[in-house]
Amino acid sequence: MSQYLVLIYEDENAYAAASQEVMGAVYQDHVTFQEIAGAALQGGNALQPTPTATSIRANDNGDFTVTDAPFGEAKEALGGYYLLEAPDLDAAIALAKKVPARFGGVEVRPIMVFE
């Protein structure tokens, strides 16, 4: 079995404007996904909005620049992730298609294994 990270990218403005009813439905969609994923689900979390992000970059001289902002500005931001275990990429993609992303989409990335 291999592990895959499913990155959830969505429009944060849509969440900011969403009603309590919509937010409740989104929450329930994630609960349902977790039930569907079962033992394949190895972990996951929602992230705070991008204004809470801090970016750190190393300079050529070995110092660091710390910025109160995400690395890039985009319409869709990384809002959370799930770590899945699946026999292959096709199985991971099939499960990732069930990840709720009402205001965006998901990206599937294999976890690199160092031996």
Biopython code that builds the backbone (N, CA, C, O; Angstrom):
import numpy as np
from Bio.PDB.StructureBuilder import StructureBuilder

atoms = [
    (1, "MET", "N", (0.844, -1.185, 0.000)),
    (1, "MET", "CA", (0.000, 0.000, 0.000)),
    (1, "MET", "C", (0.884, 1.241, 0.000)),
    (1, "MET", "O", (1.961, 1.260, 0.594)),
    (2, "SER", "N", (0.410, 2.254, -0.668)),
    (2, "SER", "CA", (1.113, 3.534, -0.731)),
    (2, "SER", "C", (0.265, 4.608, -0.067)),
    (2, "SER", "O", (-0.937, 4.436, 0.132)),
    (3, "GLN", "N", (0.909, 5.712, 0.269)),
    (3, "GLN", "CA", (0.181, 6.827, 0.854)),
    (3, "GLN", "C", (0.104, 7.973, -0.138)),
    (3, "GLN", "O", (1.019, 8.190, -0.932)),
    (4, "TYR", "N", (-1.002, 8.703, -0.082)),
    (4, "TYR", "CA", (-1.267, 9.831, -0.962)),
    (4, "TYR", "C", (-1.829, 10.974, -0.141)),
    (4, "TYR", "O", (-2.662, 10.771, 0.742)),
    (5, "LEU", "N", (-1.368, 12.173, -0.438)),
    (5, "LEU", "CA", (-1.914, 13.351, 0.214)),
    (5, "LEU", "C", (-2.913, 13.991, -0.737)),
    (5, "LEU", "O", (-2.589, 14.301, -1.883)),
    (6, "VAL", "N", (-4.119, 14.181, -0.252)),
    (6, "VAL", "CA", (-5.156, 14.851, -1.029)),
    (6, "VAL", "C", (-5.248, 16.276, -0.486)),
    (6, "VAL", "O", (-5.689, 16.496, 0.642)),
    (7, "LEU", "N", (-4.828, 17.235, -1.305)),
    (7, "LEU", "CA", (-4.829, 18.645, -0.934)),
    (7, "LEU", "C", (-6.131, 19.268, -1.409)),
    (7, "LEU", "O", (-6.510, 19.124, -2.571)),
    (8, "ILE", "N", (-6.808, 19.955, -0.512)),
    (8, "ILE", "CA", (-8.112, 20.540, -0.827)),
    (8, "ILE", "C", (-7.925, 22.039, -1.054)),
    (8, "ILE", "O", (-7.580, 22.780, -0.134)),
    (9, "TYR", "N", (-8.157, 22.472, -2.290)),
    (9, "TYR", "CA", (-8.048, 23.885, -2.648)),
    (9, "TYR", "C", (-9.438, 24.431, -2.915)),
    (9, "TYR", "O", (-10.177, 23.895, -3.741)),
    (10, "GLU", "N", (-9.793, 25.507, -2.207)),
    (10, "GLU", "CA", (-11.118, 26.088, -2.387)),
    (10, "GLU", "C", (-11.056, 27.608, -2.268)),
    (10, "GLU", "O", (-10.071, 28.174, -1.793)),
    (11, "ASP", "N", (-12.118, 28.241, -2.706)),
    (11, "ASP", "CA", (-12.252, 29.697, -2.642)),
    (11, "ASP", "C", (-12.646, 30.094, -1.228)),
    (11, "ASP", "O", (-13.767, 29.833, -0.792)),
    (12, "GLU", "N", (-11.710, 30.734, -0.506)),
    (12, "GLU", "CA", (-11.992, 31.127, 0.876)),
    (12, "GLU", "C", (-13.125, 32.139, 0.979)),
    (12, "GLU", "O", (-13.847, 32.159, 1.976)),
    (13, "ASN", "N", (-13.289, 32.977, -0.038)),
    (13, "ASN", "CA", (-14.365, 33.971, -0.011)),
    (13, "ASN", "C", (-15.739, 33.303, 0.009)),
    (13, "ASN", "O", (-16.675, 33.811, 0.625)),
    (14, "ALA", "N", (-15.850, 32.169, -0.665)),
    (14, "ALA", "CA", (-17.122, 31.445, -0.668)),
    (14, "ALA", "C", (-17.447, 30.942, 0.737)),
    (14, "ALA", "O", (-18.605, 30.953, 1.154)),
    (15, "TYR", "N", (-16.424, 30.504, 1.459)),
    (15, "TYR", "CA", (-16.660, 30.065, 2.846)),
    (15, "TYR", "C", (-17.019, 31.247, 3.732)),
    (15, "TYR", "O", (-17.896, 31.137, 4.588)),
    (16, "ALA", "N", (-16.350, 32.372, 3.536)),
    (16, "ALA", "CA", (-16.623, 33.559, 4.353)),
    (16, "ALA", "C", (-18.068, 34.030, 4.167)),
    (16, "ALA", "O", (-18.679, 34.557, 5.096)),
    (17, "ALA", "N", (-18.605, 33.835, 2.964)),
    (17, "ALA", "CA", (-19.961, 34.289, 2.657)),
    (17, "ALA", "C", (-21.025, 33.216, 2.911)),
    (17, "ALA", "O", (-22.221, 33.491, 2.815)),
    (18, "ALA", "N", (-20.592, 32.005, 3.233)),
    (18, "ALA", "CA", (-21.536, 30.888, 3.375)),
    (18, "ALA", "C", (-22.393, 31.027, 4.631)),
    (18, "ALA", "O", (-21.939, 31.513, 5.667)),
    (19, "SER", "N", (-23.620, 30.596, 4.510)),
    (19, "SER", "CA", (-24.542, 30.600, 5.651)),
    (19, "SER", "C", (-24.182, 29.472, 6.619)),
    (19, "SER", "O", (-23.397, 28.581, 6.295)),
    (20, "GLN", "N", (-24.768, 29.530, 7.802)),
    (20, "GLN", "CA", (-24.580, 28.457, 8.784)),
    (20, "GLN", "C", (-25.089, 27.131, 8.228)),
    (20, "GLN", "O", (-24.527, 26.071, 8.503)),
    (21, "GLU", "N", (-26.157, 27.207, 7.446)),
    (21, "GLU", "CA", (-26.717, 26.000, 6.849)),
    (21, "GLU", "C", (-25.723, 25.361, 5.876)),
    (21, "GLU", "O", (-25.525, 24.146, 5.895)),
    (22, "VAL", "N", (-25.104, 26.177, 5.035)),
    (22, "VAL", "CA", (-24.109, 25.669, 4.085)),
    (22, "VAL", "C", (-22.909, 25.103, 4.840)),
    (22, "VAL", "O", (-22.419, 24.027, 4.498)),
    (23, "MET", "N", (-22.432, 25.812, 5.861)),
    (23, "MET", "CA", (-21.283, 25.334, 6.631)),
    (23, "MET", "C", (-21.604, 24.011, 7.327)),
    (23, "MET", "O", (-20.746, 23.133, 7.419)),
    (24, "GLY", "N", (-22.824, 23.869, 7.810)),
    (24, "GLY", "CA", (-23.235, 22.612, 8.417)),
    (24, "GLY", "C", (-23.238, 21.474, 7.409)),
    (24, "GLY", "O", (-22.838, 20.354, 7.724)),
    (25, "ALA", "N", (-23.692, 21.769, 6.191)),
    (25, "ALA", "CA", (-23.704, 20.758, 5.133)),
    (25, "ALA", "C", (-22.280, 20.372, 4.732)),
    (25, "ALA", "O", (-21.997, 19.198, 4.498)),
    (26, "VAL", "N", (-21.392, 21.352, 4.654)),
    (26, "VAL", "CA", (-19.984, 21.075, 4.324)),
    (26, "VAL", "C", (-19.379, 20.167, 5.396)),
    (26, "VAL", "O", (-18.707, 19.184, 5.082)),
    (27, "TYR", "N", (-19.620, 20.502, 6.650)),
    (27, "TYR", "CA", (-19.115, 19.685, 7.749)),
    (27, "TYR", "C", (-19.635, 18.252, 7.632)),
    (27, "TYR", "O", (-18.870, 17.296, 7.755)),
    (28, "GLN", "N", (-20.928, 18.111, 7.396)),
    (28, "GLN", "CA", (-21.520, 16.779, 7.270)),
    (28, "GLN", "C", (-20.937, 16.031, 6.077)),
    (28, "GLN", "O", (-20.730, 14.820, 6.148)),
    (29, "ASP", "N", (-20.670, 16.744, 4.974)),
    (29, "ASP", "CA", (-20.048, 16.102, 3.806)),
    (29, "ASP", "C", (-18.687, 15.508, 4.174)),
    (29, "ASP", "O", (-18.332, 14.428, 3.700)),
    (30, "HIS", "N", (-17.930, 16.205, 5.012)),
    (30, "HIS", "CA", (-16.620, 15.690, 5.424)),
    (30, "HIS", "C", (-16.769, 14.494, 6.369)),
    (30, "HIS", "O", (-15.990, 13.544, 6.289)),
    (31, "VAL", "N", (-17.740, 14.533, 7.243)),
    (31, "VAL", "CA", (-18.008, 13.389, 8.119)),
    (31, "VAL", "C", (-18.361, 12.171, 7.264)),
    (31, "VAL", "O", (-17.874, 11.067, 7.508)),
    (32, "THR", "N", (-19.207, 12.384, 6.269)),
    (32, "THR", "CA", (-19.603, 11.295, 5.370)),
    (32, "THR", "C", (-18.406, 10.756, 4.606)),
    (32, "THR", "O", (-18.253, 9.542, 4.472)),
    (33, "PHE", "N", (-17.544, 11.653, 4.097)),
    (33, "PHE", "CA", (-16.349, 11.192, 3.389)),
    (33, "PHE", "C", (-15.481, 10.336, 4.309)),
    (33, "PHE", "O", (-14.985, 9.288, 3.895)),
    (34, "GLN", "N", (-15.299, 10.769, 5.530)),
    (34, "GLN", "CA", (-14.459, 10.018, 6.473)),
    (34, "GLN", "C", (-15.029, 8.626, 6.720)),
    (34, "GLN", "O", (-14.277, 7.663, 6.876)),
    (35, "GLU", "N", (-16.346, 8.519, 6.756)),
    (35, "GLU", "CA", (-16.987, 7.214, 6.913)),
    (35, "GLU", "C", (-16.762, 6.353, 5.674)),
    (35, "GLU", "O", (-16.488, 5.158, 5.789)),
    (36, "ILE", "N", (-16.876, 6.952, 4.492)),
    (36, "ILE", "CA", (-16.661, 6.225, 3.236)),
    (36, "ILE", "C", (-15.217, 5.756, 3.133)),
    (36, "ILE", "O", (-14.960, 4.620, 2.732)),
    (37, "ALA", "N", (-14.273, 6.621, 3.491)),
    (37, "ALA", "CA", (-12.847, 6.310, 3.366)),
    (37, "ALA", "C", (-12.433, 5.195, 4.321)),
    (37, "ALA", "O", (-11.556, 4.395, 3.995)),
    (38, "GLY", "N", (-13.047, 5.136, 5.479)),
    (38, "GLY", "CA", (-12.749, 4.070, 6.432)),
    (38, "GLY", "C", (-11.270, 3.978, 6.768)),
    (38, "GLY", "O", (-10.626, 4.981, 7.078)),
    (39, "ALA", "N", (-10.734, 2.753, 6.701)),
    (39, "ALA", "CA", (-9.344, 2.505, 7.080)),
    (39, "ALA", "C", (-8.341, 3.146, 6.123)),
    (39, "ALA", "O", (-7.168, 3.286, 6.470)),
    (40, "ALA", "N", (-8.776, 3.534, 4.933)),
    (40, "ALA", "CA", (-7.864, 4.205, 3.991)),
    (40, "ALA", "C", (-7.471, 5.586, 4.488)),
    (40, "ALA", "O", (-6.422, 6.109, 4.111)),
    (41, "LEU", "N", (-8.304, 6.177, 5.330)),
    (41, "LEU", "CA", (-8.034, 7.511, 5.856)),
    (41, "LEU", "C", (-7.019, 7.403, 6.985)),
    (41, "LEU", "O", (-7.294, 6.807, 8.027)),
    (42, "GLN", "N", (-5.841, 7.986, 6.768)),
    (42, "GLN", "CA", (-4.754, 7.922, 7.739)),
    (42, "GLN", "C", (-4.635, 9.194, 8.571)),
    (42, "GLN", "O", (-3.956, 9.206, 9.598)),
    (43, "GLY", "N", (-5.297, 10.266, 8.128)),
    (43, "GLY", "CA", (-5.253, 11.522, 8.861)),
    (43, "GLY", "C", (-5.776, 12.645, 8.004)),
    (43, "GLY", "O", (-6.097, 12.448, 6.832)),
    (44, "GLY", "N", (-5.861, 13.815, 8.582)),
    (44, "GLY", "CA", (-6.310, 14.985, 7.837)),
    (44, "GLY", "C", (-6.658, 16.104, 8.783)),
    (44, "GLY", "O", (-6.906, 15.884, 9.968)),
    (45, "ASN", "N", (-6.673, 17.305, 8.246)),
    (45, "ASN", "CA", (-7.014, 18.487, 9.026)),
    (45, "ASN", "C", (-7.499, 19.595, 8.109)),
    (45, "ASN", "O", (-7.148, 19.655, 6.931)),
    (46, "ALA", "N", (-8.310, 20.466, 8.678)),
    (46, "ALA", "CA", (-8.651, 21.723, 8.018)),
    (46, "ALA", "C", (-7.607, 22.744, 8.462)),
    (46, "ALA", "O", (-7.057, 22.643, 9.558)),
    (47, "LEU", "N", (-7.344, 23.711, 7.617)),
    (47, "LEU", "CA", (-6.369, 24.754, 7.929)),
    (47, "LEU", "C", (-7.076, 26.075, 8.192)),
    (47, "LEU", "O", (-8.148, 26.334, 7.643)),
    (48, "GLN", "N", (-6.479, 26.901, 9.024)),
    (48, "GLN", "CA", (-6.981, 28.254, 9.238)),
    (48, "GLN", "C", (-6.869, 29.021, 7.917)),
    (48, "GLN", "O", (-6.074, 28.629, 7.063)),
    (49, "PRO", "N", (-7.636, 30.098, 7.718)),
    (49, "PRO", "CA", (-7.588, 30.869, 6.469)),
    (49, "PRO", "C", (-6.190, 31.441, 6.175)),
    (49, "PRO", "O", (-5.363, 31.597, 7.073)),
    (50, "THR", "N", (-5.958, 31.743, 4.915)),
    (50, "THR", "CA", (-4.629, 32.201, 4.479)),
    (50, "THR", "C", (-4.120, 33.455, 5.199)),
    (50, "THR", "O", (-2.904, 33.594, 5.329)),
    (51, "PRO", "N", (-4.970, 34.379, 5.675)),
    (51, "PRO", "CA", (-4.400, 35.515, 6.405)),
    (51, "PRO", "C", (-3.626, 35.115, 7.669)),
    (51, "PRO", "O", (-2.868, 35.922, 8.208)),
    (52, "THR", "N", (-3.810, 33.885, 8.140)),
    (52, "THR", "CA", (-3.068, 33.423, 9.317)),
    (52, "THR", "C", (-1.731, 32.788, 8.946)),
    (52, "THR", "O", (-0.954, 32.426, 9.830)),
    (53, "ALA", "N", (-1.452, 32.649, 7.652)),
    (53, "ALA", "CA", (-0.234, 31.971, 7.199)),
    (53, "ALA", "C", (1.012, 32.824, 7.434)),
    (53, "ALA", "O", (0.966, 34.053, 7.375)),
    (54, "THR", "N", (2.110, 32.148, 7.699)),
    (54, "THR", "CA", (3.416, 32.781, 7.793)),
    (54, "THR", "C", (4.343, 32.037, 6.849)),
    (54, "THR", "O", (4.482, 30.818, 6.950)),
    (55, "SER", "N", (4.982, 32.757, 5.929)),
    (55, "SER", "CA", (5.894, 32.156, 4.961)),
    (55, "SER", "C", (7.333, 32.429, 5.392)),
    (55, "SER", "O", (7.657, 33.524, 5.852)),
    (56, "ILE", "N", (8.181, 31.432, 5.240)),
    (56, "ILE", "CA", (9.585, 31.551, 5.609)),
    (56, "ILE", "C", (10.417, 31.133, 4.406)),
    (56, "ILE", "O", (10.241, 30.042, 3.864)),
    (57, "ARG", "N", (11.327, 32.016, 3.994)),
    (57, "ARG", "CA", (12.212, 31.723, 2.865)),
    (57, "ARG", "C", (13.645, 32.003, 3.270)),
    (57, "ARG", "O", (13.940, 33.006, 3.920)),
    (58, "ALA", "N", (14.537, 31.094, 2.873)),
    (58, "ALA", "CA", (15.958, 31.301, 3.126)),
    (58, "ALA", "C", (16.527, 32.237, 2.069)),
    (58, "ALA", "O", (16.203, 32.123, 0.886)),
    (59, "ASN", "N", (17.374, 33.160, 2.500)),
    (59, "ASN", "CA", (18.072, 34.060, 1.588)),
    (59, "ASN", "C", (19.379, 33.412, 1.154)),
    (59, "ASN", "O", (19.797, 32.405, 1.726)),
    (60, "ASP", "N", (20.027, 33.991, 0.138)),
    (60, "ASP", "CA", (21.308, 33.467, -0.349)),
    (60, "ASP", "C", (22.389, 33.500, 0.727)),
    (60, "ASP", "O", (23.296, 32.668, 0.705)),
    (61, "ASN", "N", (22.316, 34.432, 1.658)),
    (61, "ASN", "CA", (23.342, 34.558, 2.688)),
    (61, "ASN", "C", (23.054, 33.704, 3.928)),
    (61, "ASN", "O", (23.772, 33.807, 4.923)),
    (62, "GLY", "N", (22.030, 32.875, 3.885)),
    (62, "GLY", "CA", (21.722, 31.985, 5.003)),
    (62, "GLY", "C", (20.746, 32.555, 6.008)),
    (62, "GLY", "O", (20.350, 31.864, 6.947)),
    (63, "ASP", "N", (20.350, 33.810, 5.826)),
    (63, "ASP", "CA", (19.338, 34.399, 6.697)),
    (63, "ASP", "C", (17.950, 33.993, 6.190)),
    (63, "ASP", "O", (17.808, 33.382, 5.131)),
    (64, "PHE", "N", (16.952, 34.348, 6.967)),
    (64, "PHE", "CA", (15.590, 34.002, 6.591)),
    (64, "PHE", "C", (14.725, 35.245, 6.530)),
    (64, "PHE", "O", (14.900, 36.185, 7.305)),
    (65, "THR", "N", (13.790, 35.235, 5.596)),
    (65, "THR", "CA", (12.770, 36.267, 5.517)),
    (65, "THR", "C", (11.456, 35.637, 5.980)),
    (65, "THR", "O", (11.022, 34.618, 5.443)),
    (66, "VAL", "N", (10.838, 36.247, 6.970)),
    (66, "VAL", "CA", (9.572, 35.760, 7.504)),
    (66, "VAL", "C", (8.500, 36.775, 7.133)),
    (66, "VAL", "O", (8.615, 37.957, 7.456)),
    (67, "THR", "N", (7.453, 36.306, 6.452)),
    (67, "THR", "CA", (6.395, 37.178, 5.952)),
    (67, "THR", "C", (5.046, 36.684, 6.453)),
    (67, "THR", "O", (4.747, 35.491, 6.403)),
    (68, "ASP", "N", (4.240, 37.616, 6.936)),
    (68, "ASP", "CA", (2.882, 37.271, 7.367)),
    (68, "ASP", "C", (1.965, 37.201, 6.149)),
    (68, "ASP", "O", (1.213, 38.135, 5.868)),
    (69, "ALA", "N", (2.038, 36.095, 5.440)),
    (69, "ALA", "CA", (1.214, 35.885, 4.245)),
    (69, "ALA", "C", (1.532, 34.506, 3.680)),
    (69, "ALA", "O", (2.596, 33.952, 3.959)),
    (70, "PRO", "N", (0.623, 33.950, 2.891)),
    (70, "PRO", "CA", (0.928, 32.678, 2.224)),
    (70, "PRO", "C", (1.972, 32.898, 1.134)),
    (70, "PRO", "O", (2.256, 34.040, 0.774)),
    (71, "PHE", "N", (2.544, 31.821, 0.607)),
    (71, "PHE", "CA", (3.547, 31.926, -0.444)),
    (71, "PHE", "C", (3.013, 32.628, -1.689)),
    (71, "PHE", "O", (3.707, 33.457, -2.279)),
    (72, "GLY", "N", (1.811, 32.309, -2.082)),
    (72, "GLY", "CA", (1.261, 32.888, -3.307)),
    (72, "GLY", "C", (-0.166, 33.332, -3.118)),
    (72, "GLY", "O", (-0.892, 32.801, -2.278)),
    (73, "GLU", "N", (-0.558, 34.297, -3.894)),
    (73, "GLU", "CA", (-1.947, 34.755, -3.908)),
    (73, "GLU", "C", (-2.666, 34.008, -5.025)),
    (73, "GLU", "O", (-2.187, 33.961, -6.158)),
    (74, "ALA", "N", (-3.799, 33.434, -4.704)),
    (74, "ALA", "CA", (-4.564, 32.691, -5.695)),
    (74, "ALA", "C", (-6.036, 32.744, -5.315)),
    (74, "ALA", "O", (-6.389, 32.974, -4.159)),
    (75, "LYS", "N", (-6.875, 32.530, -6.298)),
    (75, "LYS", "CA", (-8.315, 32.500, -6.021)),
    (75, "LYS", "C", (-8.656, 31.354, -5.082)),
    (75, "LYS", "O", (-9.461, 31.510, -4.163)),
    (76, "GLU", "N", (-8.038, 30.202, -5.319)),
    (76, "GLU", "CA", (-8.267, 29.050, -4.463)),
    (76, "GLU", "C", (-7.042, 28.833, -3.587)),
    (76, "GLU", "O", (-5.908, 28.884, -4.064)),
    (77, "ALA", "N", (-7.278, 28.593, -2.307)),
    (77, "ALA", "CA", (-6.198, 28.426, -1.346)),
    (77, "ALA", "C", (-6.250, 27.025, -0.737)),
    (77, "ALA", "O", (-7.306, 26.393, -0.696)),
    (78, "LEU", "N", (-5.110, 26.557, -0.272)),
    (78, "LEU", "CA", (-5.051, 25.282, 0.417)),
    (78, "LEU", "C", (-5.817, 25.415, 1.726)),
    (78, "LEU", "O", (-5.430, 26.182, 2.608)),
    (79, "GLY", "N", (-6.902, 24.663, 1.843)),
    (79, "GLY", "CA", (-7.762, 24.783, 3.010)),
    (79, "GLY", "C", (-7.721, 23.583, 3.930)),
    (79, "GLY", "O", (-8.219, 23.641, 5.054)),
    (80, "GLY", "N", (-7.129, 22.494, 3.461)),
    (80, "GLY", "CA", (-7.053, 21.298, 4.278)),
    (80, "GLY", "C", (-6.500, 20.145, 3.471)),
    (80, "GLY", "O", (-6.160, 20.290, 2.296)),
    (81, "TYR", "N", (-6.416, 18.994, 4.123)),
    (81, "TYR", "CA", (-5.846, 17.829, 3.454)),
    (81, "TYR", "C", (-6.349, 16.548, 4.116)),
    (81, "TYR", "O", (-6.813, 16.544, 5.256)),
    (82, "TYR", "N", (-6.238, 15.478, 3.361)),
    (82, "TYR", "CA", (-6.442, 14.132, 3.887)),
    (82, "TYR", "C", (-5.241, 13.291, 3.484)),
    (82, "TYR", "O", (-4.742, 13.418, 2.366)),
    (83, "LEU", "N", (-4.781, 12.448, 4.371)),
    (83, "LEU", "CA", (-3.745, 11.477, 4.073)),
    (83, "LEU", "C", (-4.432, 10.133, 3.884)),
    (83, "LEU", "O", (-5.086, 9.624, 4.794)),
    (84, "LEU", "N", (-4.276, 9.566, 2.695)),
    (84, "LEU", "CA", (-4.934, 8.310, 2.358)),
    (84, "LEU", "C", (-3.917, 7.207, 2.121)),
    (84, "LEU", "O", (-2.783, 7.466, 1.719)),
    (85, "GLU", "N", (-4.330, 5.986, 2.372)),
    (85, "GLU", "CA", (-3.542, 4.817, 2.008)),
    (85, "GLU", "C", (-4.343, 4.061, 0.963)),
    (85, "GLU", "O", (-5.525, 3.773, 1.152)),
    (86, "ALA", "N", (-3.677, 3.742, -0.149)),
    (86, "ALA", "CA", (-4.372, 3.067, -1.246)),
    (86, "ALA", "C", (-3.381, 2.155, -1.973)),
    (86, "ALA", "O", (-2.171, 2.372, -1.910)),
    (87, "PRO", "N", (-3.895, 1.145, -2.656)),
    (87, "PRO", "CA", (-3.000, 0.219, -3.354)),
    (87, "PRO", "C", (-2.266, 0.850, -4.537)),
    (87, "PRO", "O", (-1.173, 0.410, -4.896)),
    (88, "ASP", "N", (-2.863, 1.879, -5.143)),
    (88, "ASP", "CA", (-2.212, 2.533, -6.283)),
    (88, "ASP", "C", (-2.862, 3.901, -6.521)),
    (88, "ASP", "O", (-3.844, 4.257, -5.870)),
    (89, "LEU", "N", (-2.297, 4.654, -7.463)),
    (89, "LEU", "CA", (-2.797, 5.995, -7.745)),
    (89, "LEU", "C", (-4.243, 5.978, -8.209)),
    (89, "LEU", "O", (-5.024, 6.849, -7.826)),
    (90, "ASP", "N", (-4.611, 5.003, -9.026)),
    (90, "ASP", "CA", (-5.991, 4.943, -9.507)),
    (90, "ASP", "C", (-6.985, 4.804, -8.349)),
    (90, "ASP", "O", (-8.042, 5.434, -8.362)),
    (91, "ALA", "N", (-6.656, 3.992, -7.361)),
    (91, "ALA", "CA", (-7.530, 3.827, -6.201)),
    (91, "ALA", "C", (-7.571, 5.111, -5.375)),
    (91, "ALA", "O", (-8.623, 5.484, -4.855)),
    (92, "ALA", "N", (-6.421, 5.788, -5.255)),
    (92, "ALA", "CA", (-6.380, 7.055, -4.519)),
    (92, "ALA", "C", (-7.229, 8.111, -5.218)),
    (92, "ALA", "O", (-7.950, 8.866, -4.566)),
    (93, "ILE", "N", (-7.143, 8.162, -6.531)),
    (93, "ILE", "CA", (-7.945, 9.126, -7.301)),
    (93, "ILE", "C", (-9.437, 8.827, -7.145)),
    (93, "ILE", "O", (-10.243, 9.742, -6.976)),
    (94, "ALA", "N", (-9.797, 7.556, -7.202)),
    (94, "ALA", "CA", (-11.211, 7.183, -7.050)),
    (94, "ALA", "C", (-11.747, 7.654, -5.702)),
    (94, "ALA", "O", (-12.873, 8.145, -5.619)),
    (95, "LEU", "N", (-10.952, 7.507, -4.651)),
    (95, "LEU", "CA", (-11.387, 7.952, -3.327)),
    (95, "LEU", "C", (-11.357, 9.477, -3.239)),
    (95, "LEU", "O", (-12.246, 10.078, -2.635)),
    (96, "ALA", "N", (-10.345, 10.108, -3.833)),
    (96, "ALA", "CA", (-10.231, 11.573, -3.798)),
    (96, "ALA", "C", (-11.403, 12.250, -4.505)),
    (96, "ALA", "O", (-11.758, 13.378, -4.162)),
    (97, "LYS", "N", (-11.997, 11.593, -5.466)),
    (97, "LYS", "CA", (-13.165, 12.151, -6.149)),
    (97, "LYS", "C", (-14.343, 12.320, -5.196)),
    (97, "LYS", "O", (-15.283, 13.057, -5.494)),
    (98, "LYS", "N", (-14.300, 11.646, -4.061)),
    (98, "LYS", "CA", (-15.380, 11.729, -3.082)),
    (98, "LYS", "C", (-15.101, 12.771, -1.992)),
    (98, "LYS", "O", (-15.953, 13.019, -1.139)),
    (99, "VAL", "N", (-13.909, 13.379, -2.020)),
    (99, "VAL", "CA", (-13.571, 14.406, -1.027)),
    (99, "VAL", "C", (-14.416, 15.647, -1.301)),
    (99, "VAL", "O", (-14.426, 16.144, -2.427)),
    (100, "PRO", "N", (-15.121, 16.154, -0.298)),
    (100, "PRO", "CA", (-15.929, 17.352, -0.514)),
    (100, "PRO", "C", (-15.040, 18.557, -0.815)),
    (100, "PRO", "O", (-14.114, 18.859, -0.063)),
    (101, "ALA", "N", (-15.327, 19.233, -1.905)),
    (101, "ALA", "CA", (-14.630, 20.466, -2.273)),
    (101, "ALA", "C", (-15.647, 21.352, -2.979)),
    (101, "ALA", "O", (-15.497, 21.664, -4.160)),
    (102, "ARG", "N", (-16.667, 21.748, -2.258)),
    (102, "ARG", "CA", (-17.808, 22.490, -2.782)),
    (102, "ARG", "C", (-17.393, 23.749, -3.533)),
    (102, "ARG", "O", (-18.024, 24.115, -4.524)),
    (103, "PHE", "N", (-16.339, 24.414, -3.070)),
    (103, "PHE", "CA", (-15.933, 25.690, -3.660)),
    (103, "PHE", "C", (-14.591, 25.598, -4.377)),
    (103, "PHE", "O", (-13.891, 26.603, -4.502)),
    (104, "GLY", "N", (-14.222, 24.412, -4.850)),
    (104, "GLY", "CA", (-12.934, 24.272, -5.533)),
    (104, "GLY", "C", (-12.695, 22.855, -5.993)),
    (104, "GLY", "O", (-13.576, 22.238, -6.592)),
    (105, "GLY", "N", (-11.513, 22.328, -5.721)),
    (105, "GLY", "CA", (-11.153, 20.984, -6.153)),
    (105, "GLY", "C", (-10.036, 20.423, -5.286)),
    (105, "GLY", "O", (-9.614, 21.042, -4.310)),
    (106, "VAL", "N", (-9.571, 19.246, -5.660)),
    (106, "VAL", "CA", (-8.517, 18.585, -4.898)),
    (106, "VAL", "C", (-7.356, 18.219, -5.810)),
    (106, "VAL", "O", (-7.494, 18.123, -7.030)),
    (107, "GLU", "N", (-6.213, 18.020, -5.178)),
    (107, "GLU", "CA", (-4.999, 17.565, -5.864)),
    (107, "GLU", "C", (-4.509, 16.328, -5.123)),
    (107, "GLU", "O", (-4.490, 16.315, -3.892)),
    (108, "VAL", "N", (-4.115, 15.293, -5.848)),
    (108, "VAL", "CA", (-3.607, 14.067, -5.244)),
    (108, "VAL", "C", (-2.108, 13.995, -5.497)),
    (108, "VAL", "O", (-1.658, 14.101, -6.638)),
    (109, "ARG", "N", (-1.334, 13.814, -4.423)),
    (109, "ARG", "CA", (0.130, 13.714, -4.544)),
    (109, "ARG", "C", (0.619, 12.483, -3.800)),
    (109, "ARG", "O", (0.299, 12.299, -2.626)),
    (110, "PRO", "N", (1.400, 11.629, -4.482)),
    (110, "PRO", "CA", (1.974, 10.476, -3.781)),
    (110, "PRO", "C", (2.985, 10.938, -2.741)),
    (110, "PRO", "O", (3.713, 11.907, -2.958)),
    (111, "ILE", "N", (3.025, 10.246, -1.624)),
    (111, "ILE", "CA", (4.009, 10.523, -0.585)),
    (111, "ILE", "C", (5.320, 9.865, -1.012)),
    (111, "ILE", "O", (5.336, 8.693, -1.390)),
    (112, "MET", "N", (6.407, 10.612, -0.953)),
    (112, "MET", "CA", (7.711, 10.088, -1.323)),
    (112, "MET", "C", (8.252, 9.256, -0.172)),
    (112, "MET", "O", (8.220, 9.676, 0.985)),
    (113, "VAL", "N", (8.747, 8.073, -0.504)),
    (113, "VAL", "CA", (9.299, 7.179, 0.488)),
    (113, "VAL", "C", (10.817, 7.149, 0.316)),
    (113, "VAL", "O", (11.325, 6.903, -0.778)),
    (114, "PHE", "N", (11.527, 7.403, 1.407)),
    (114, "PHE", "CA", (12.991, 7.358, 1.394)),
    (114, "PHE", "C", (13.423, 6.074, 2.082)),
    (114, "PHE", "O", (13.016, 5.792, 3.209)),
    (115, "GLU", "N", (14.244, 5.307, 1.400)),
    (115, "GLU", "CA", (14.703, 4.048, 1.999)),
    (115, "GLU", "C", (16.198, 4.009, 2.062)),
    (115, "GLU", "O", (16.771, 3.028, 2.535)),
]
sb = StructureBuilder()
sb.init_structure("model")
sb.init_model(0)
sb.init_chain("A")
sb.init_seg("    ")
for serial, (resi, resn, name, xyz) in enumerate(atoms, 1):
    if name == "N":
        sb.init_residue(resn, " ", resi, " ")
    sb.init_atom(name, np.array(xyz, "f"), 0.0, 1.0, " ", f" {name:<3s}", serial, name[0])
structure = sb.get_structure()
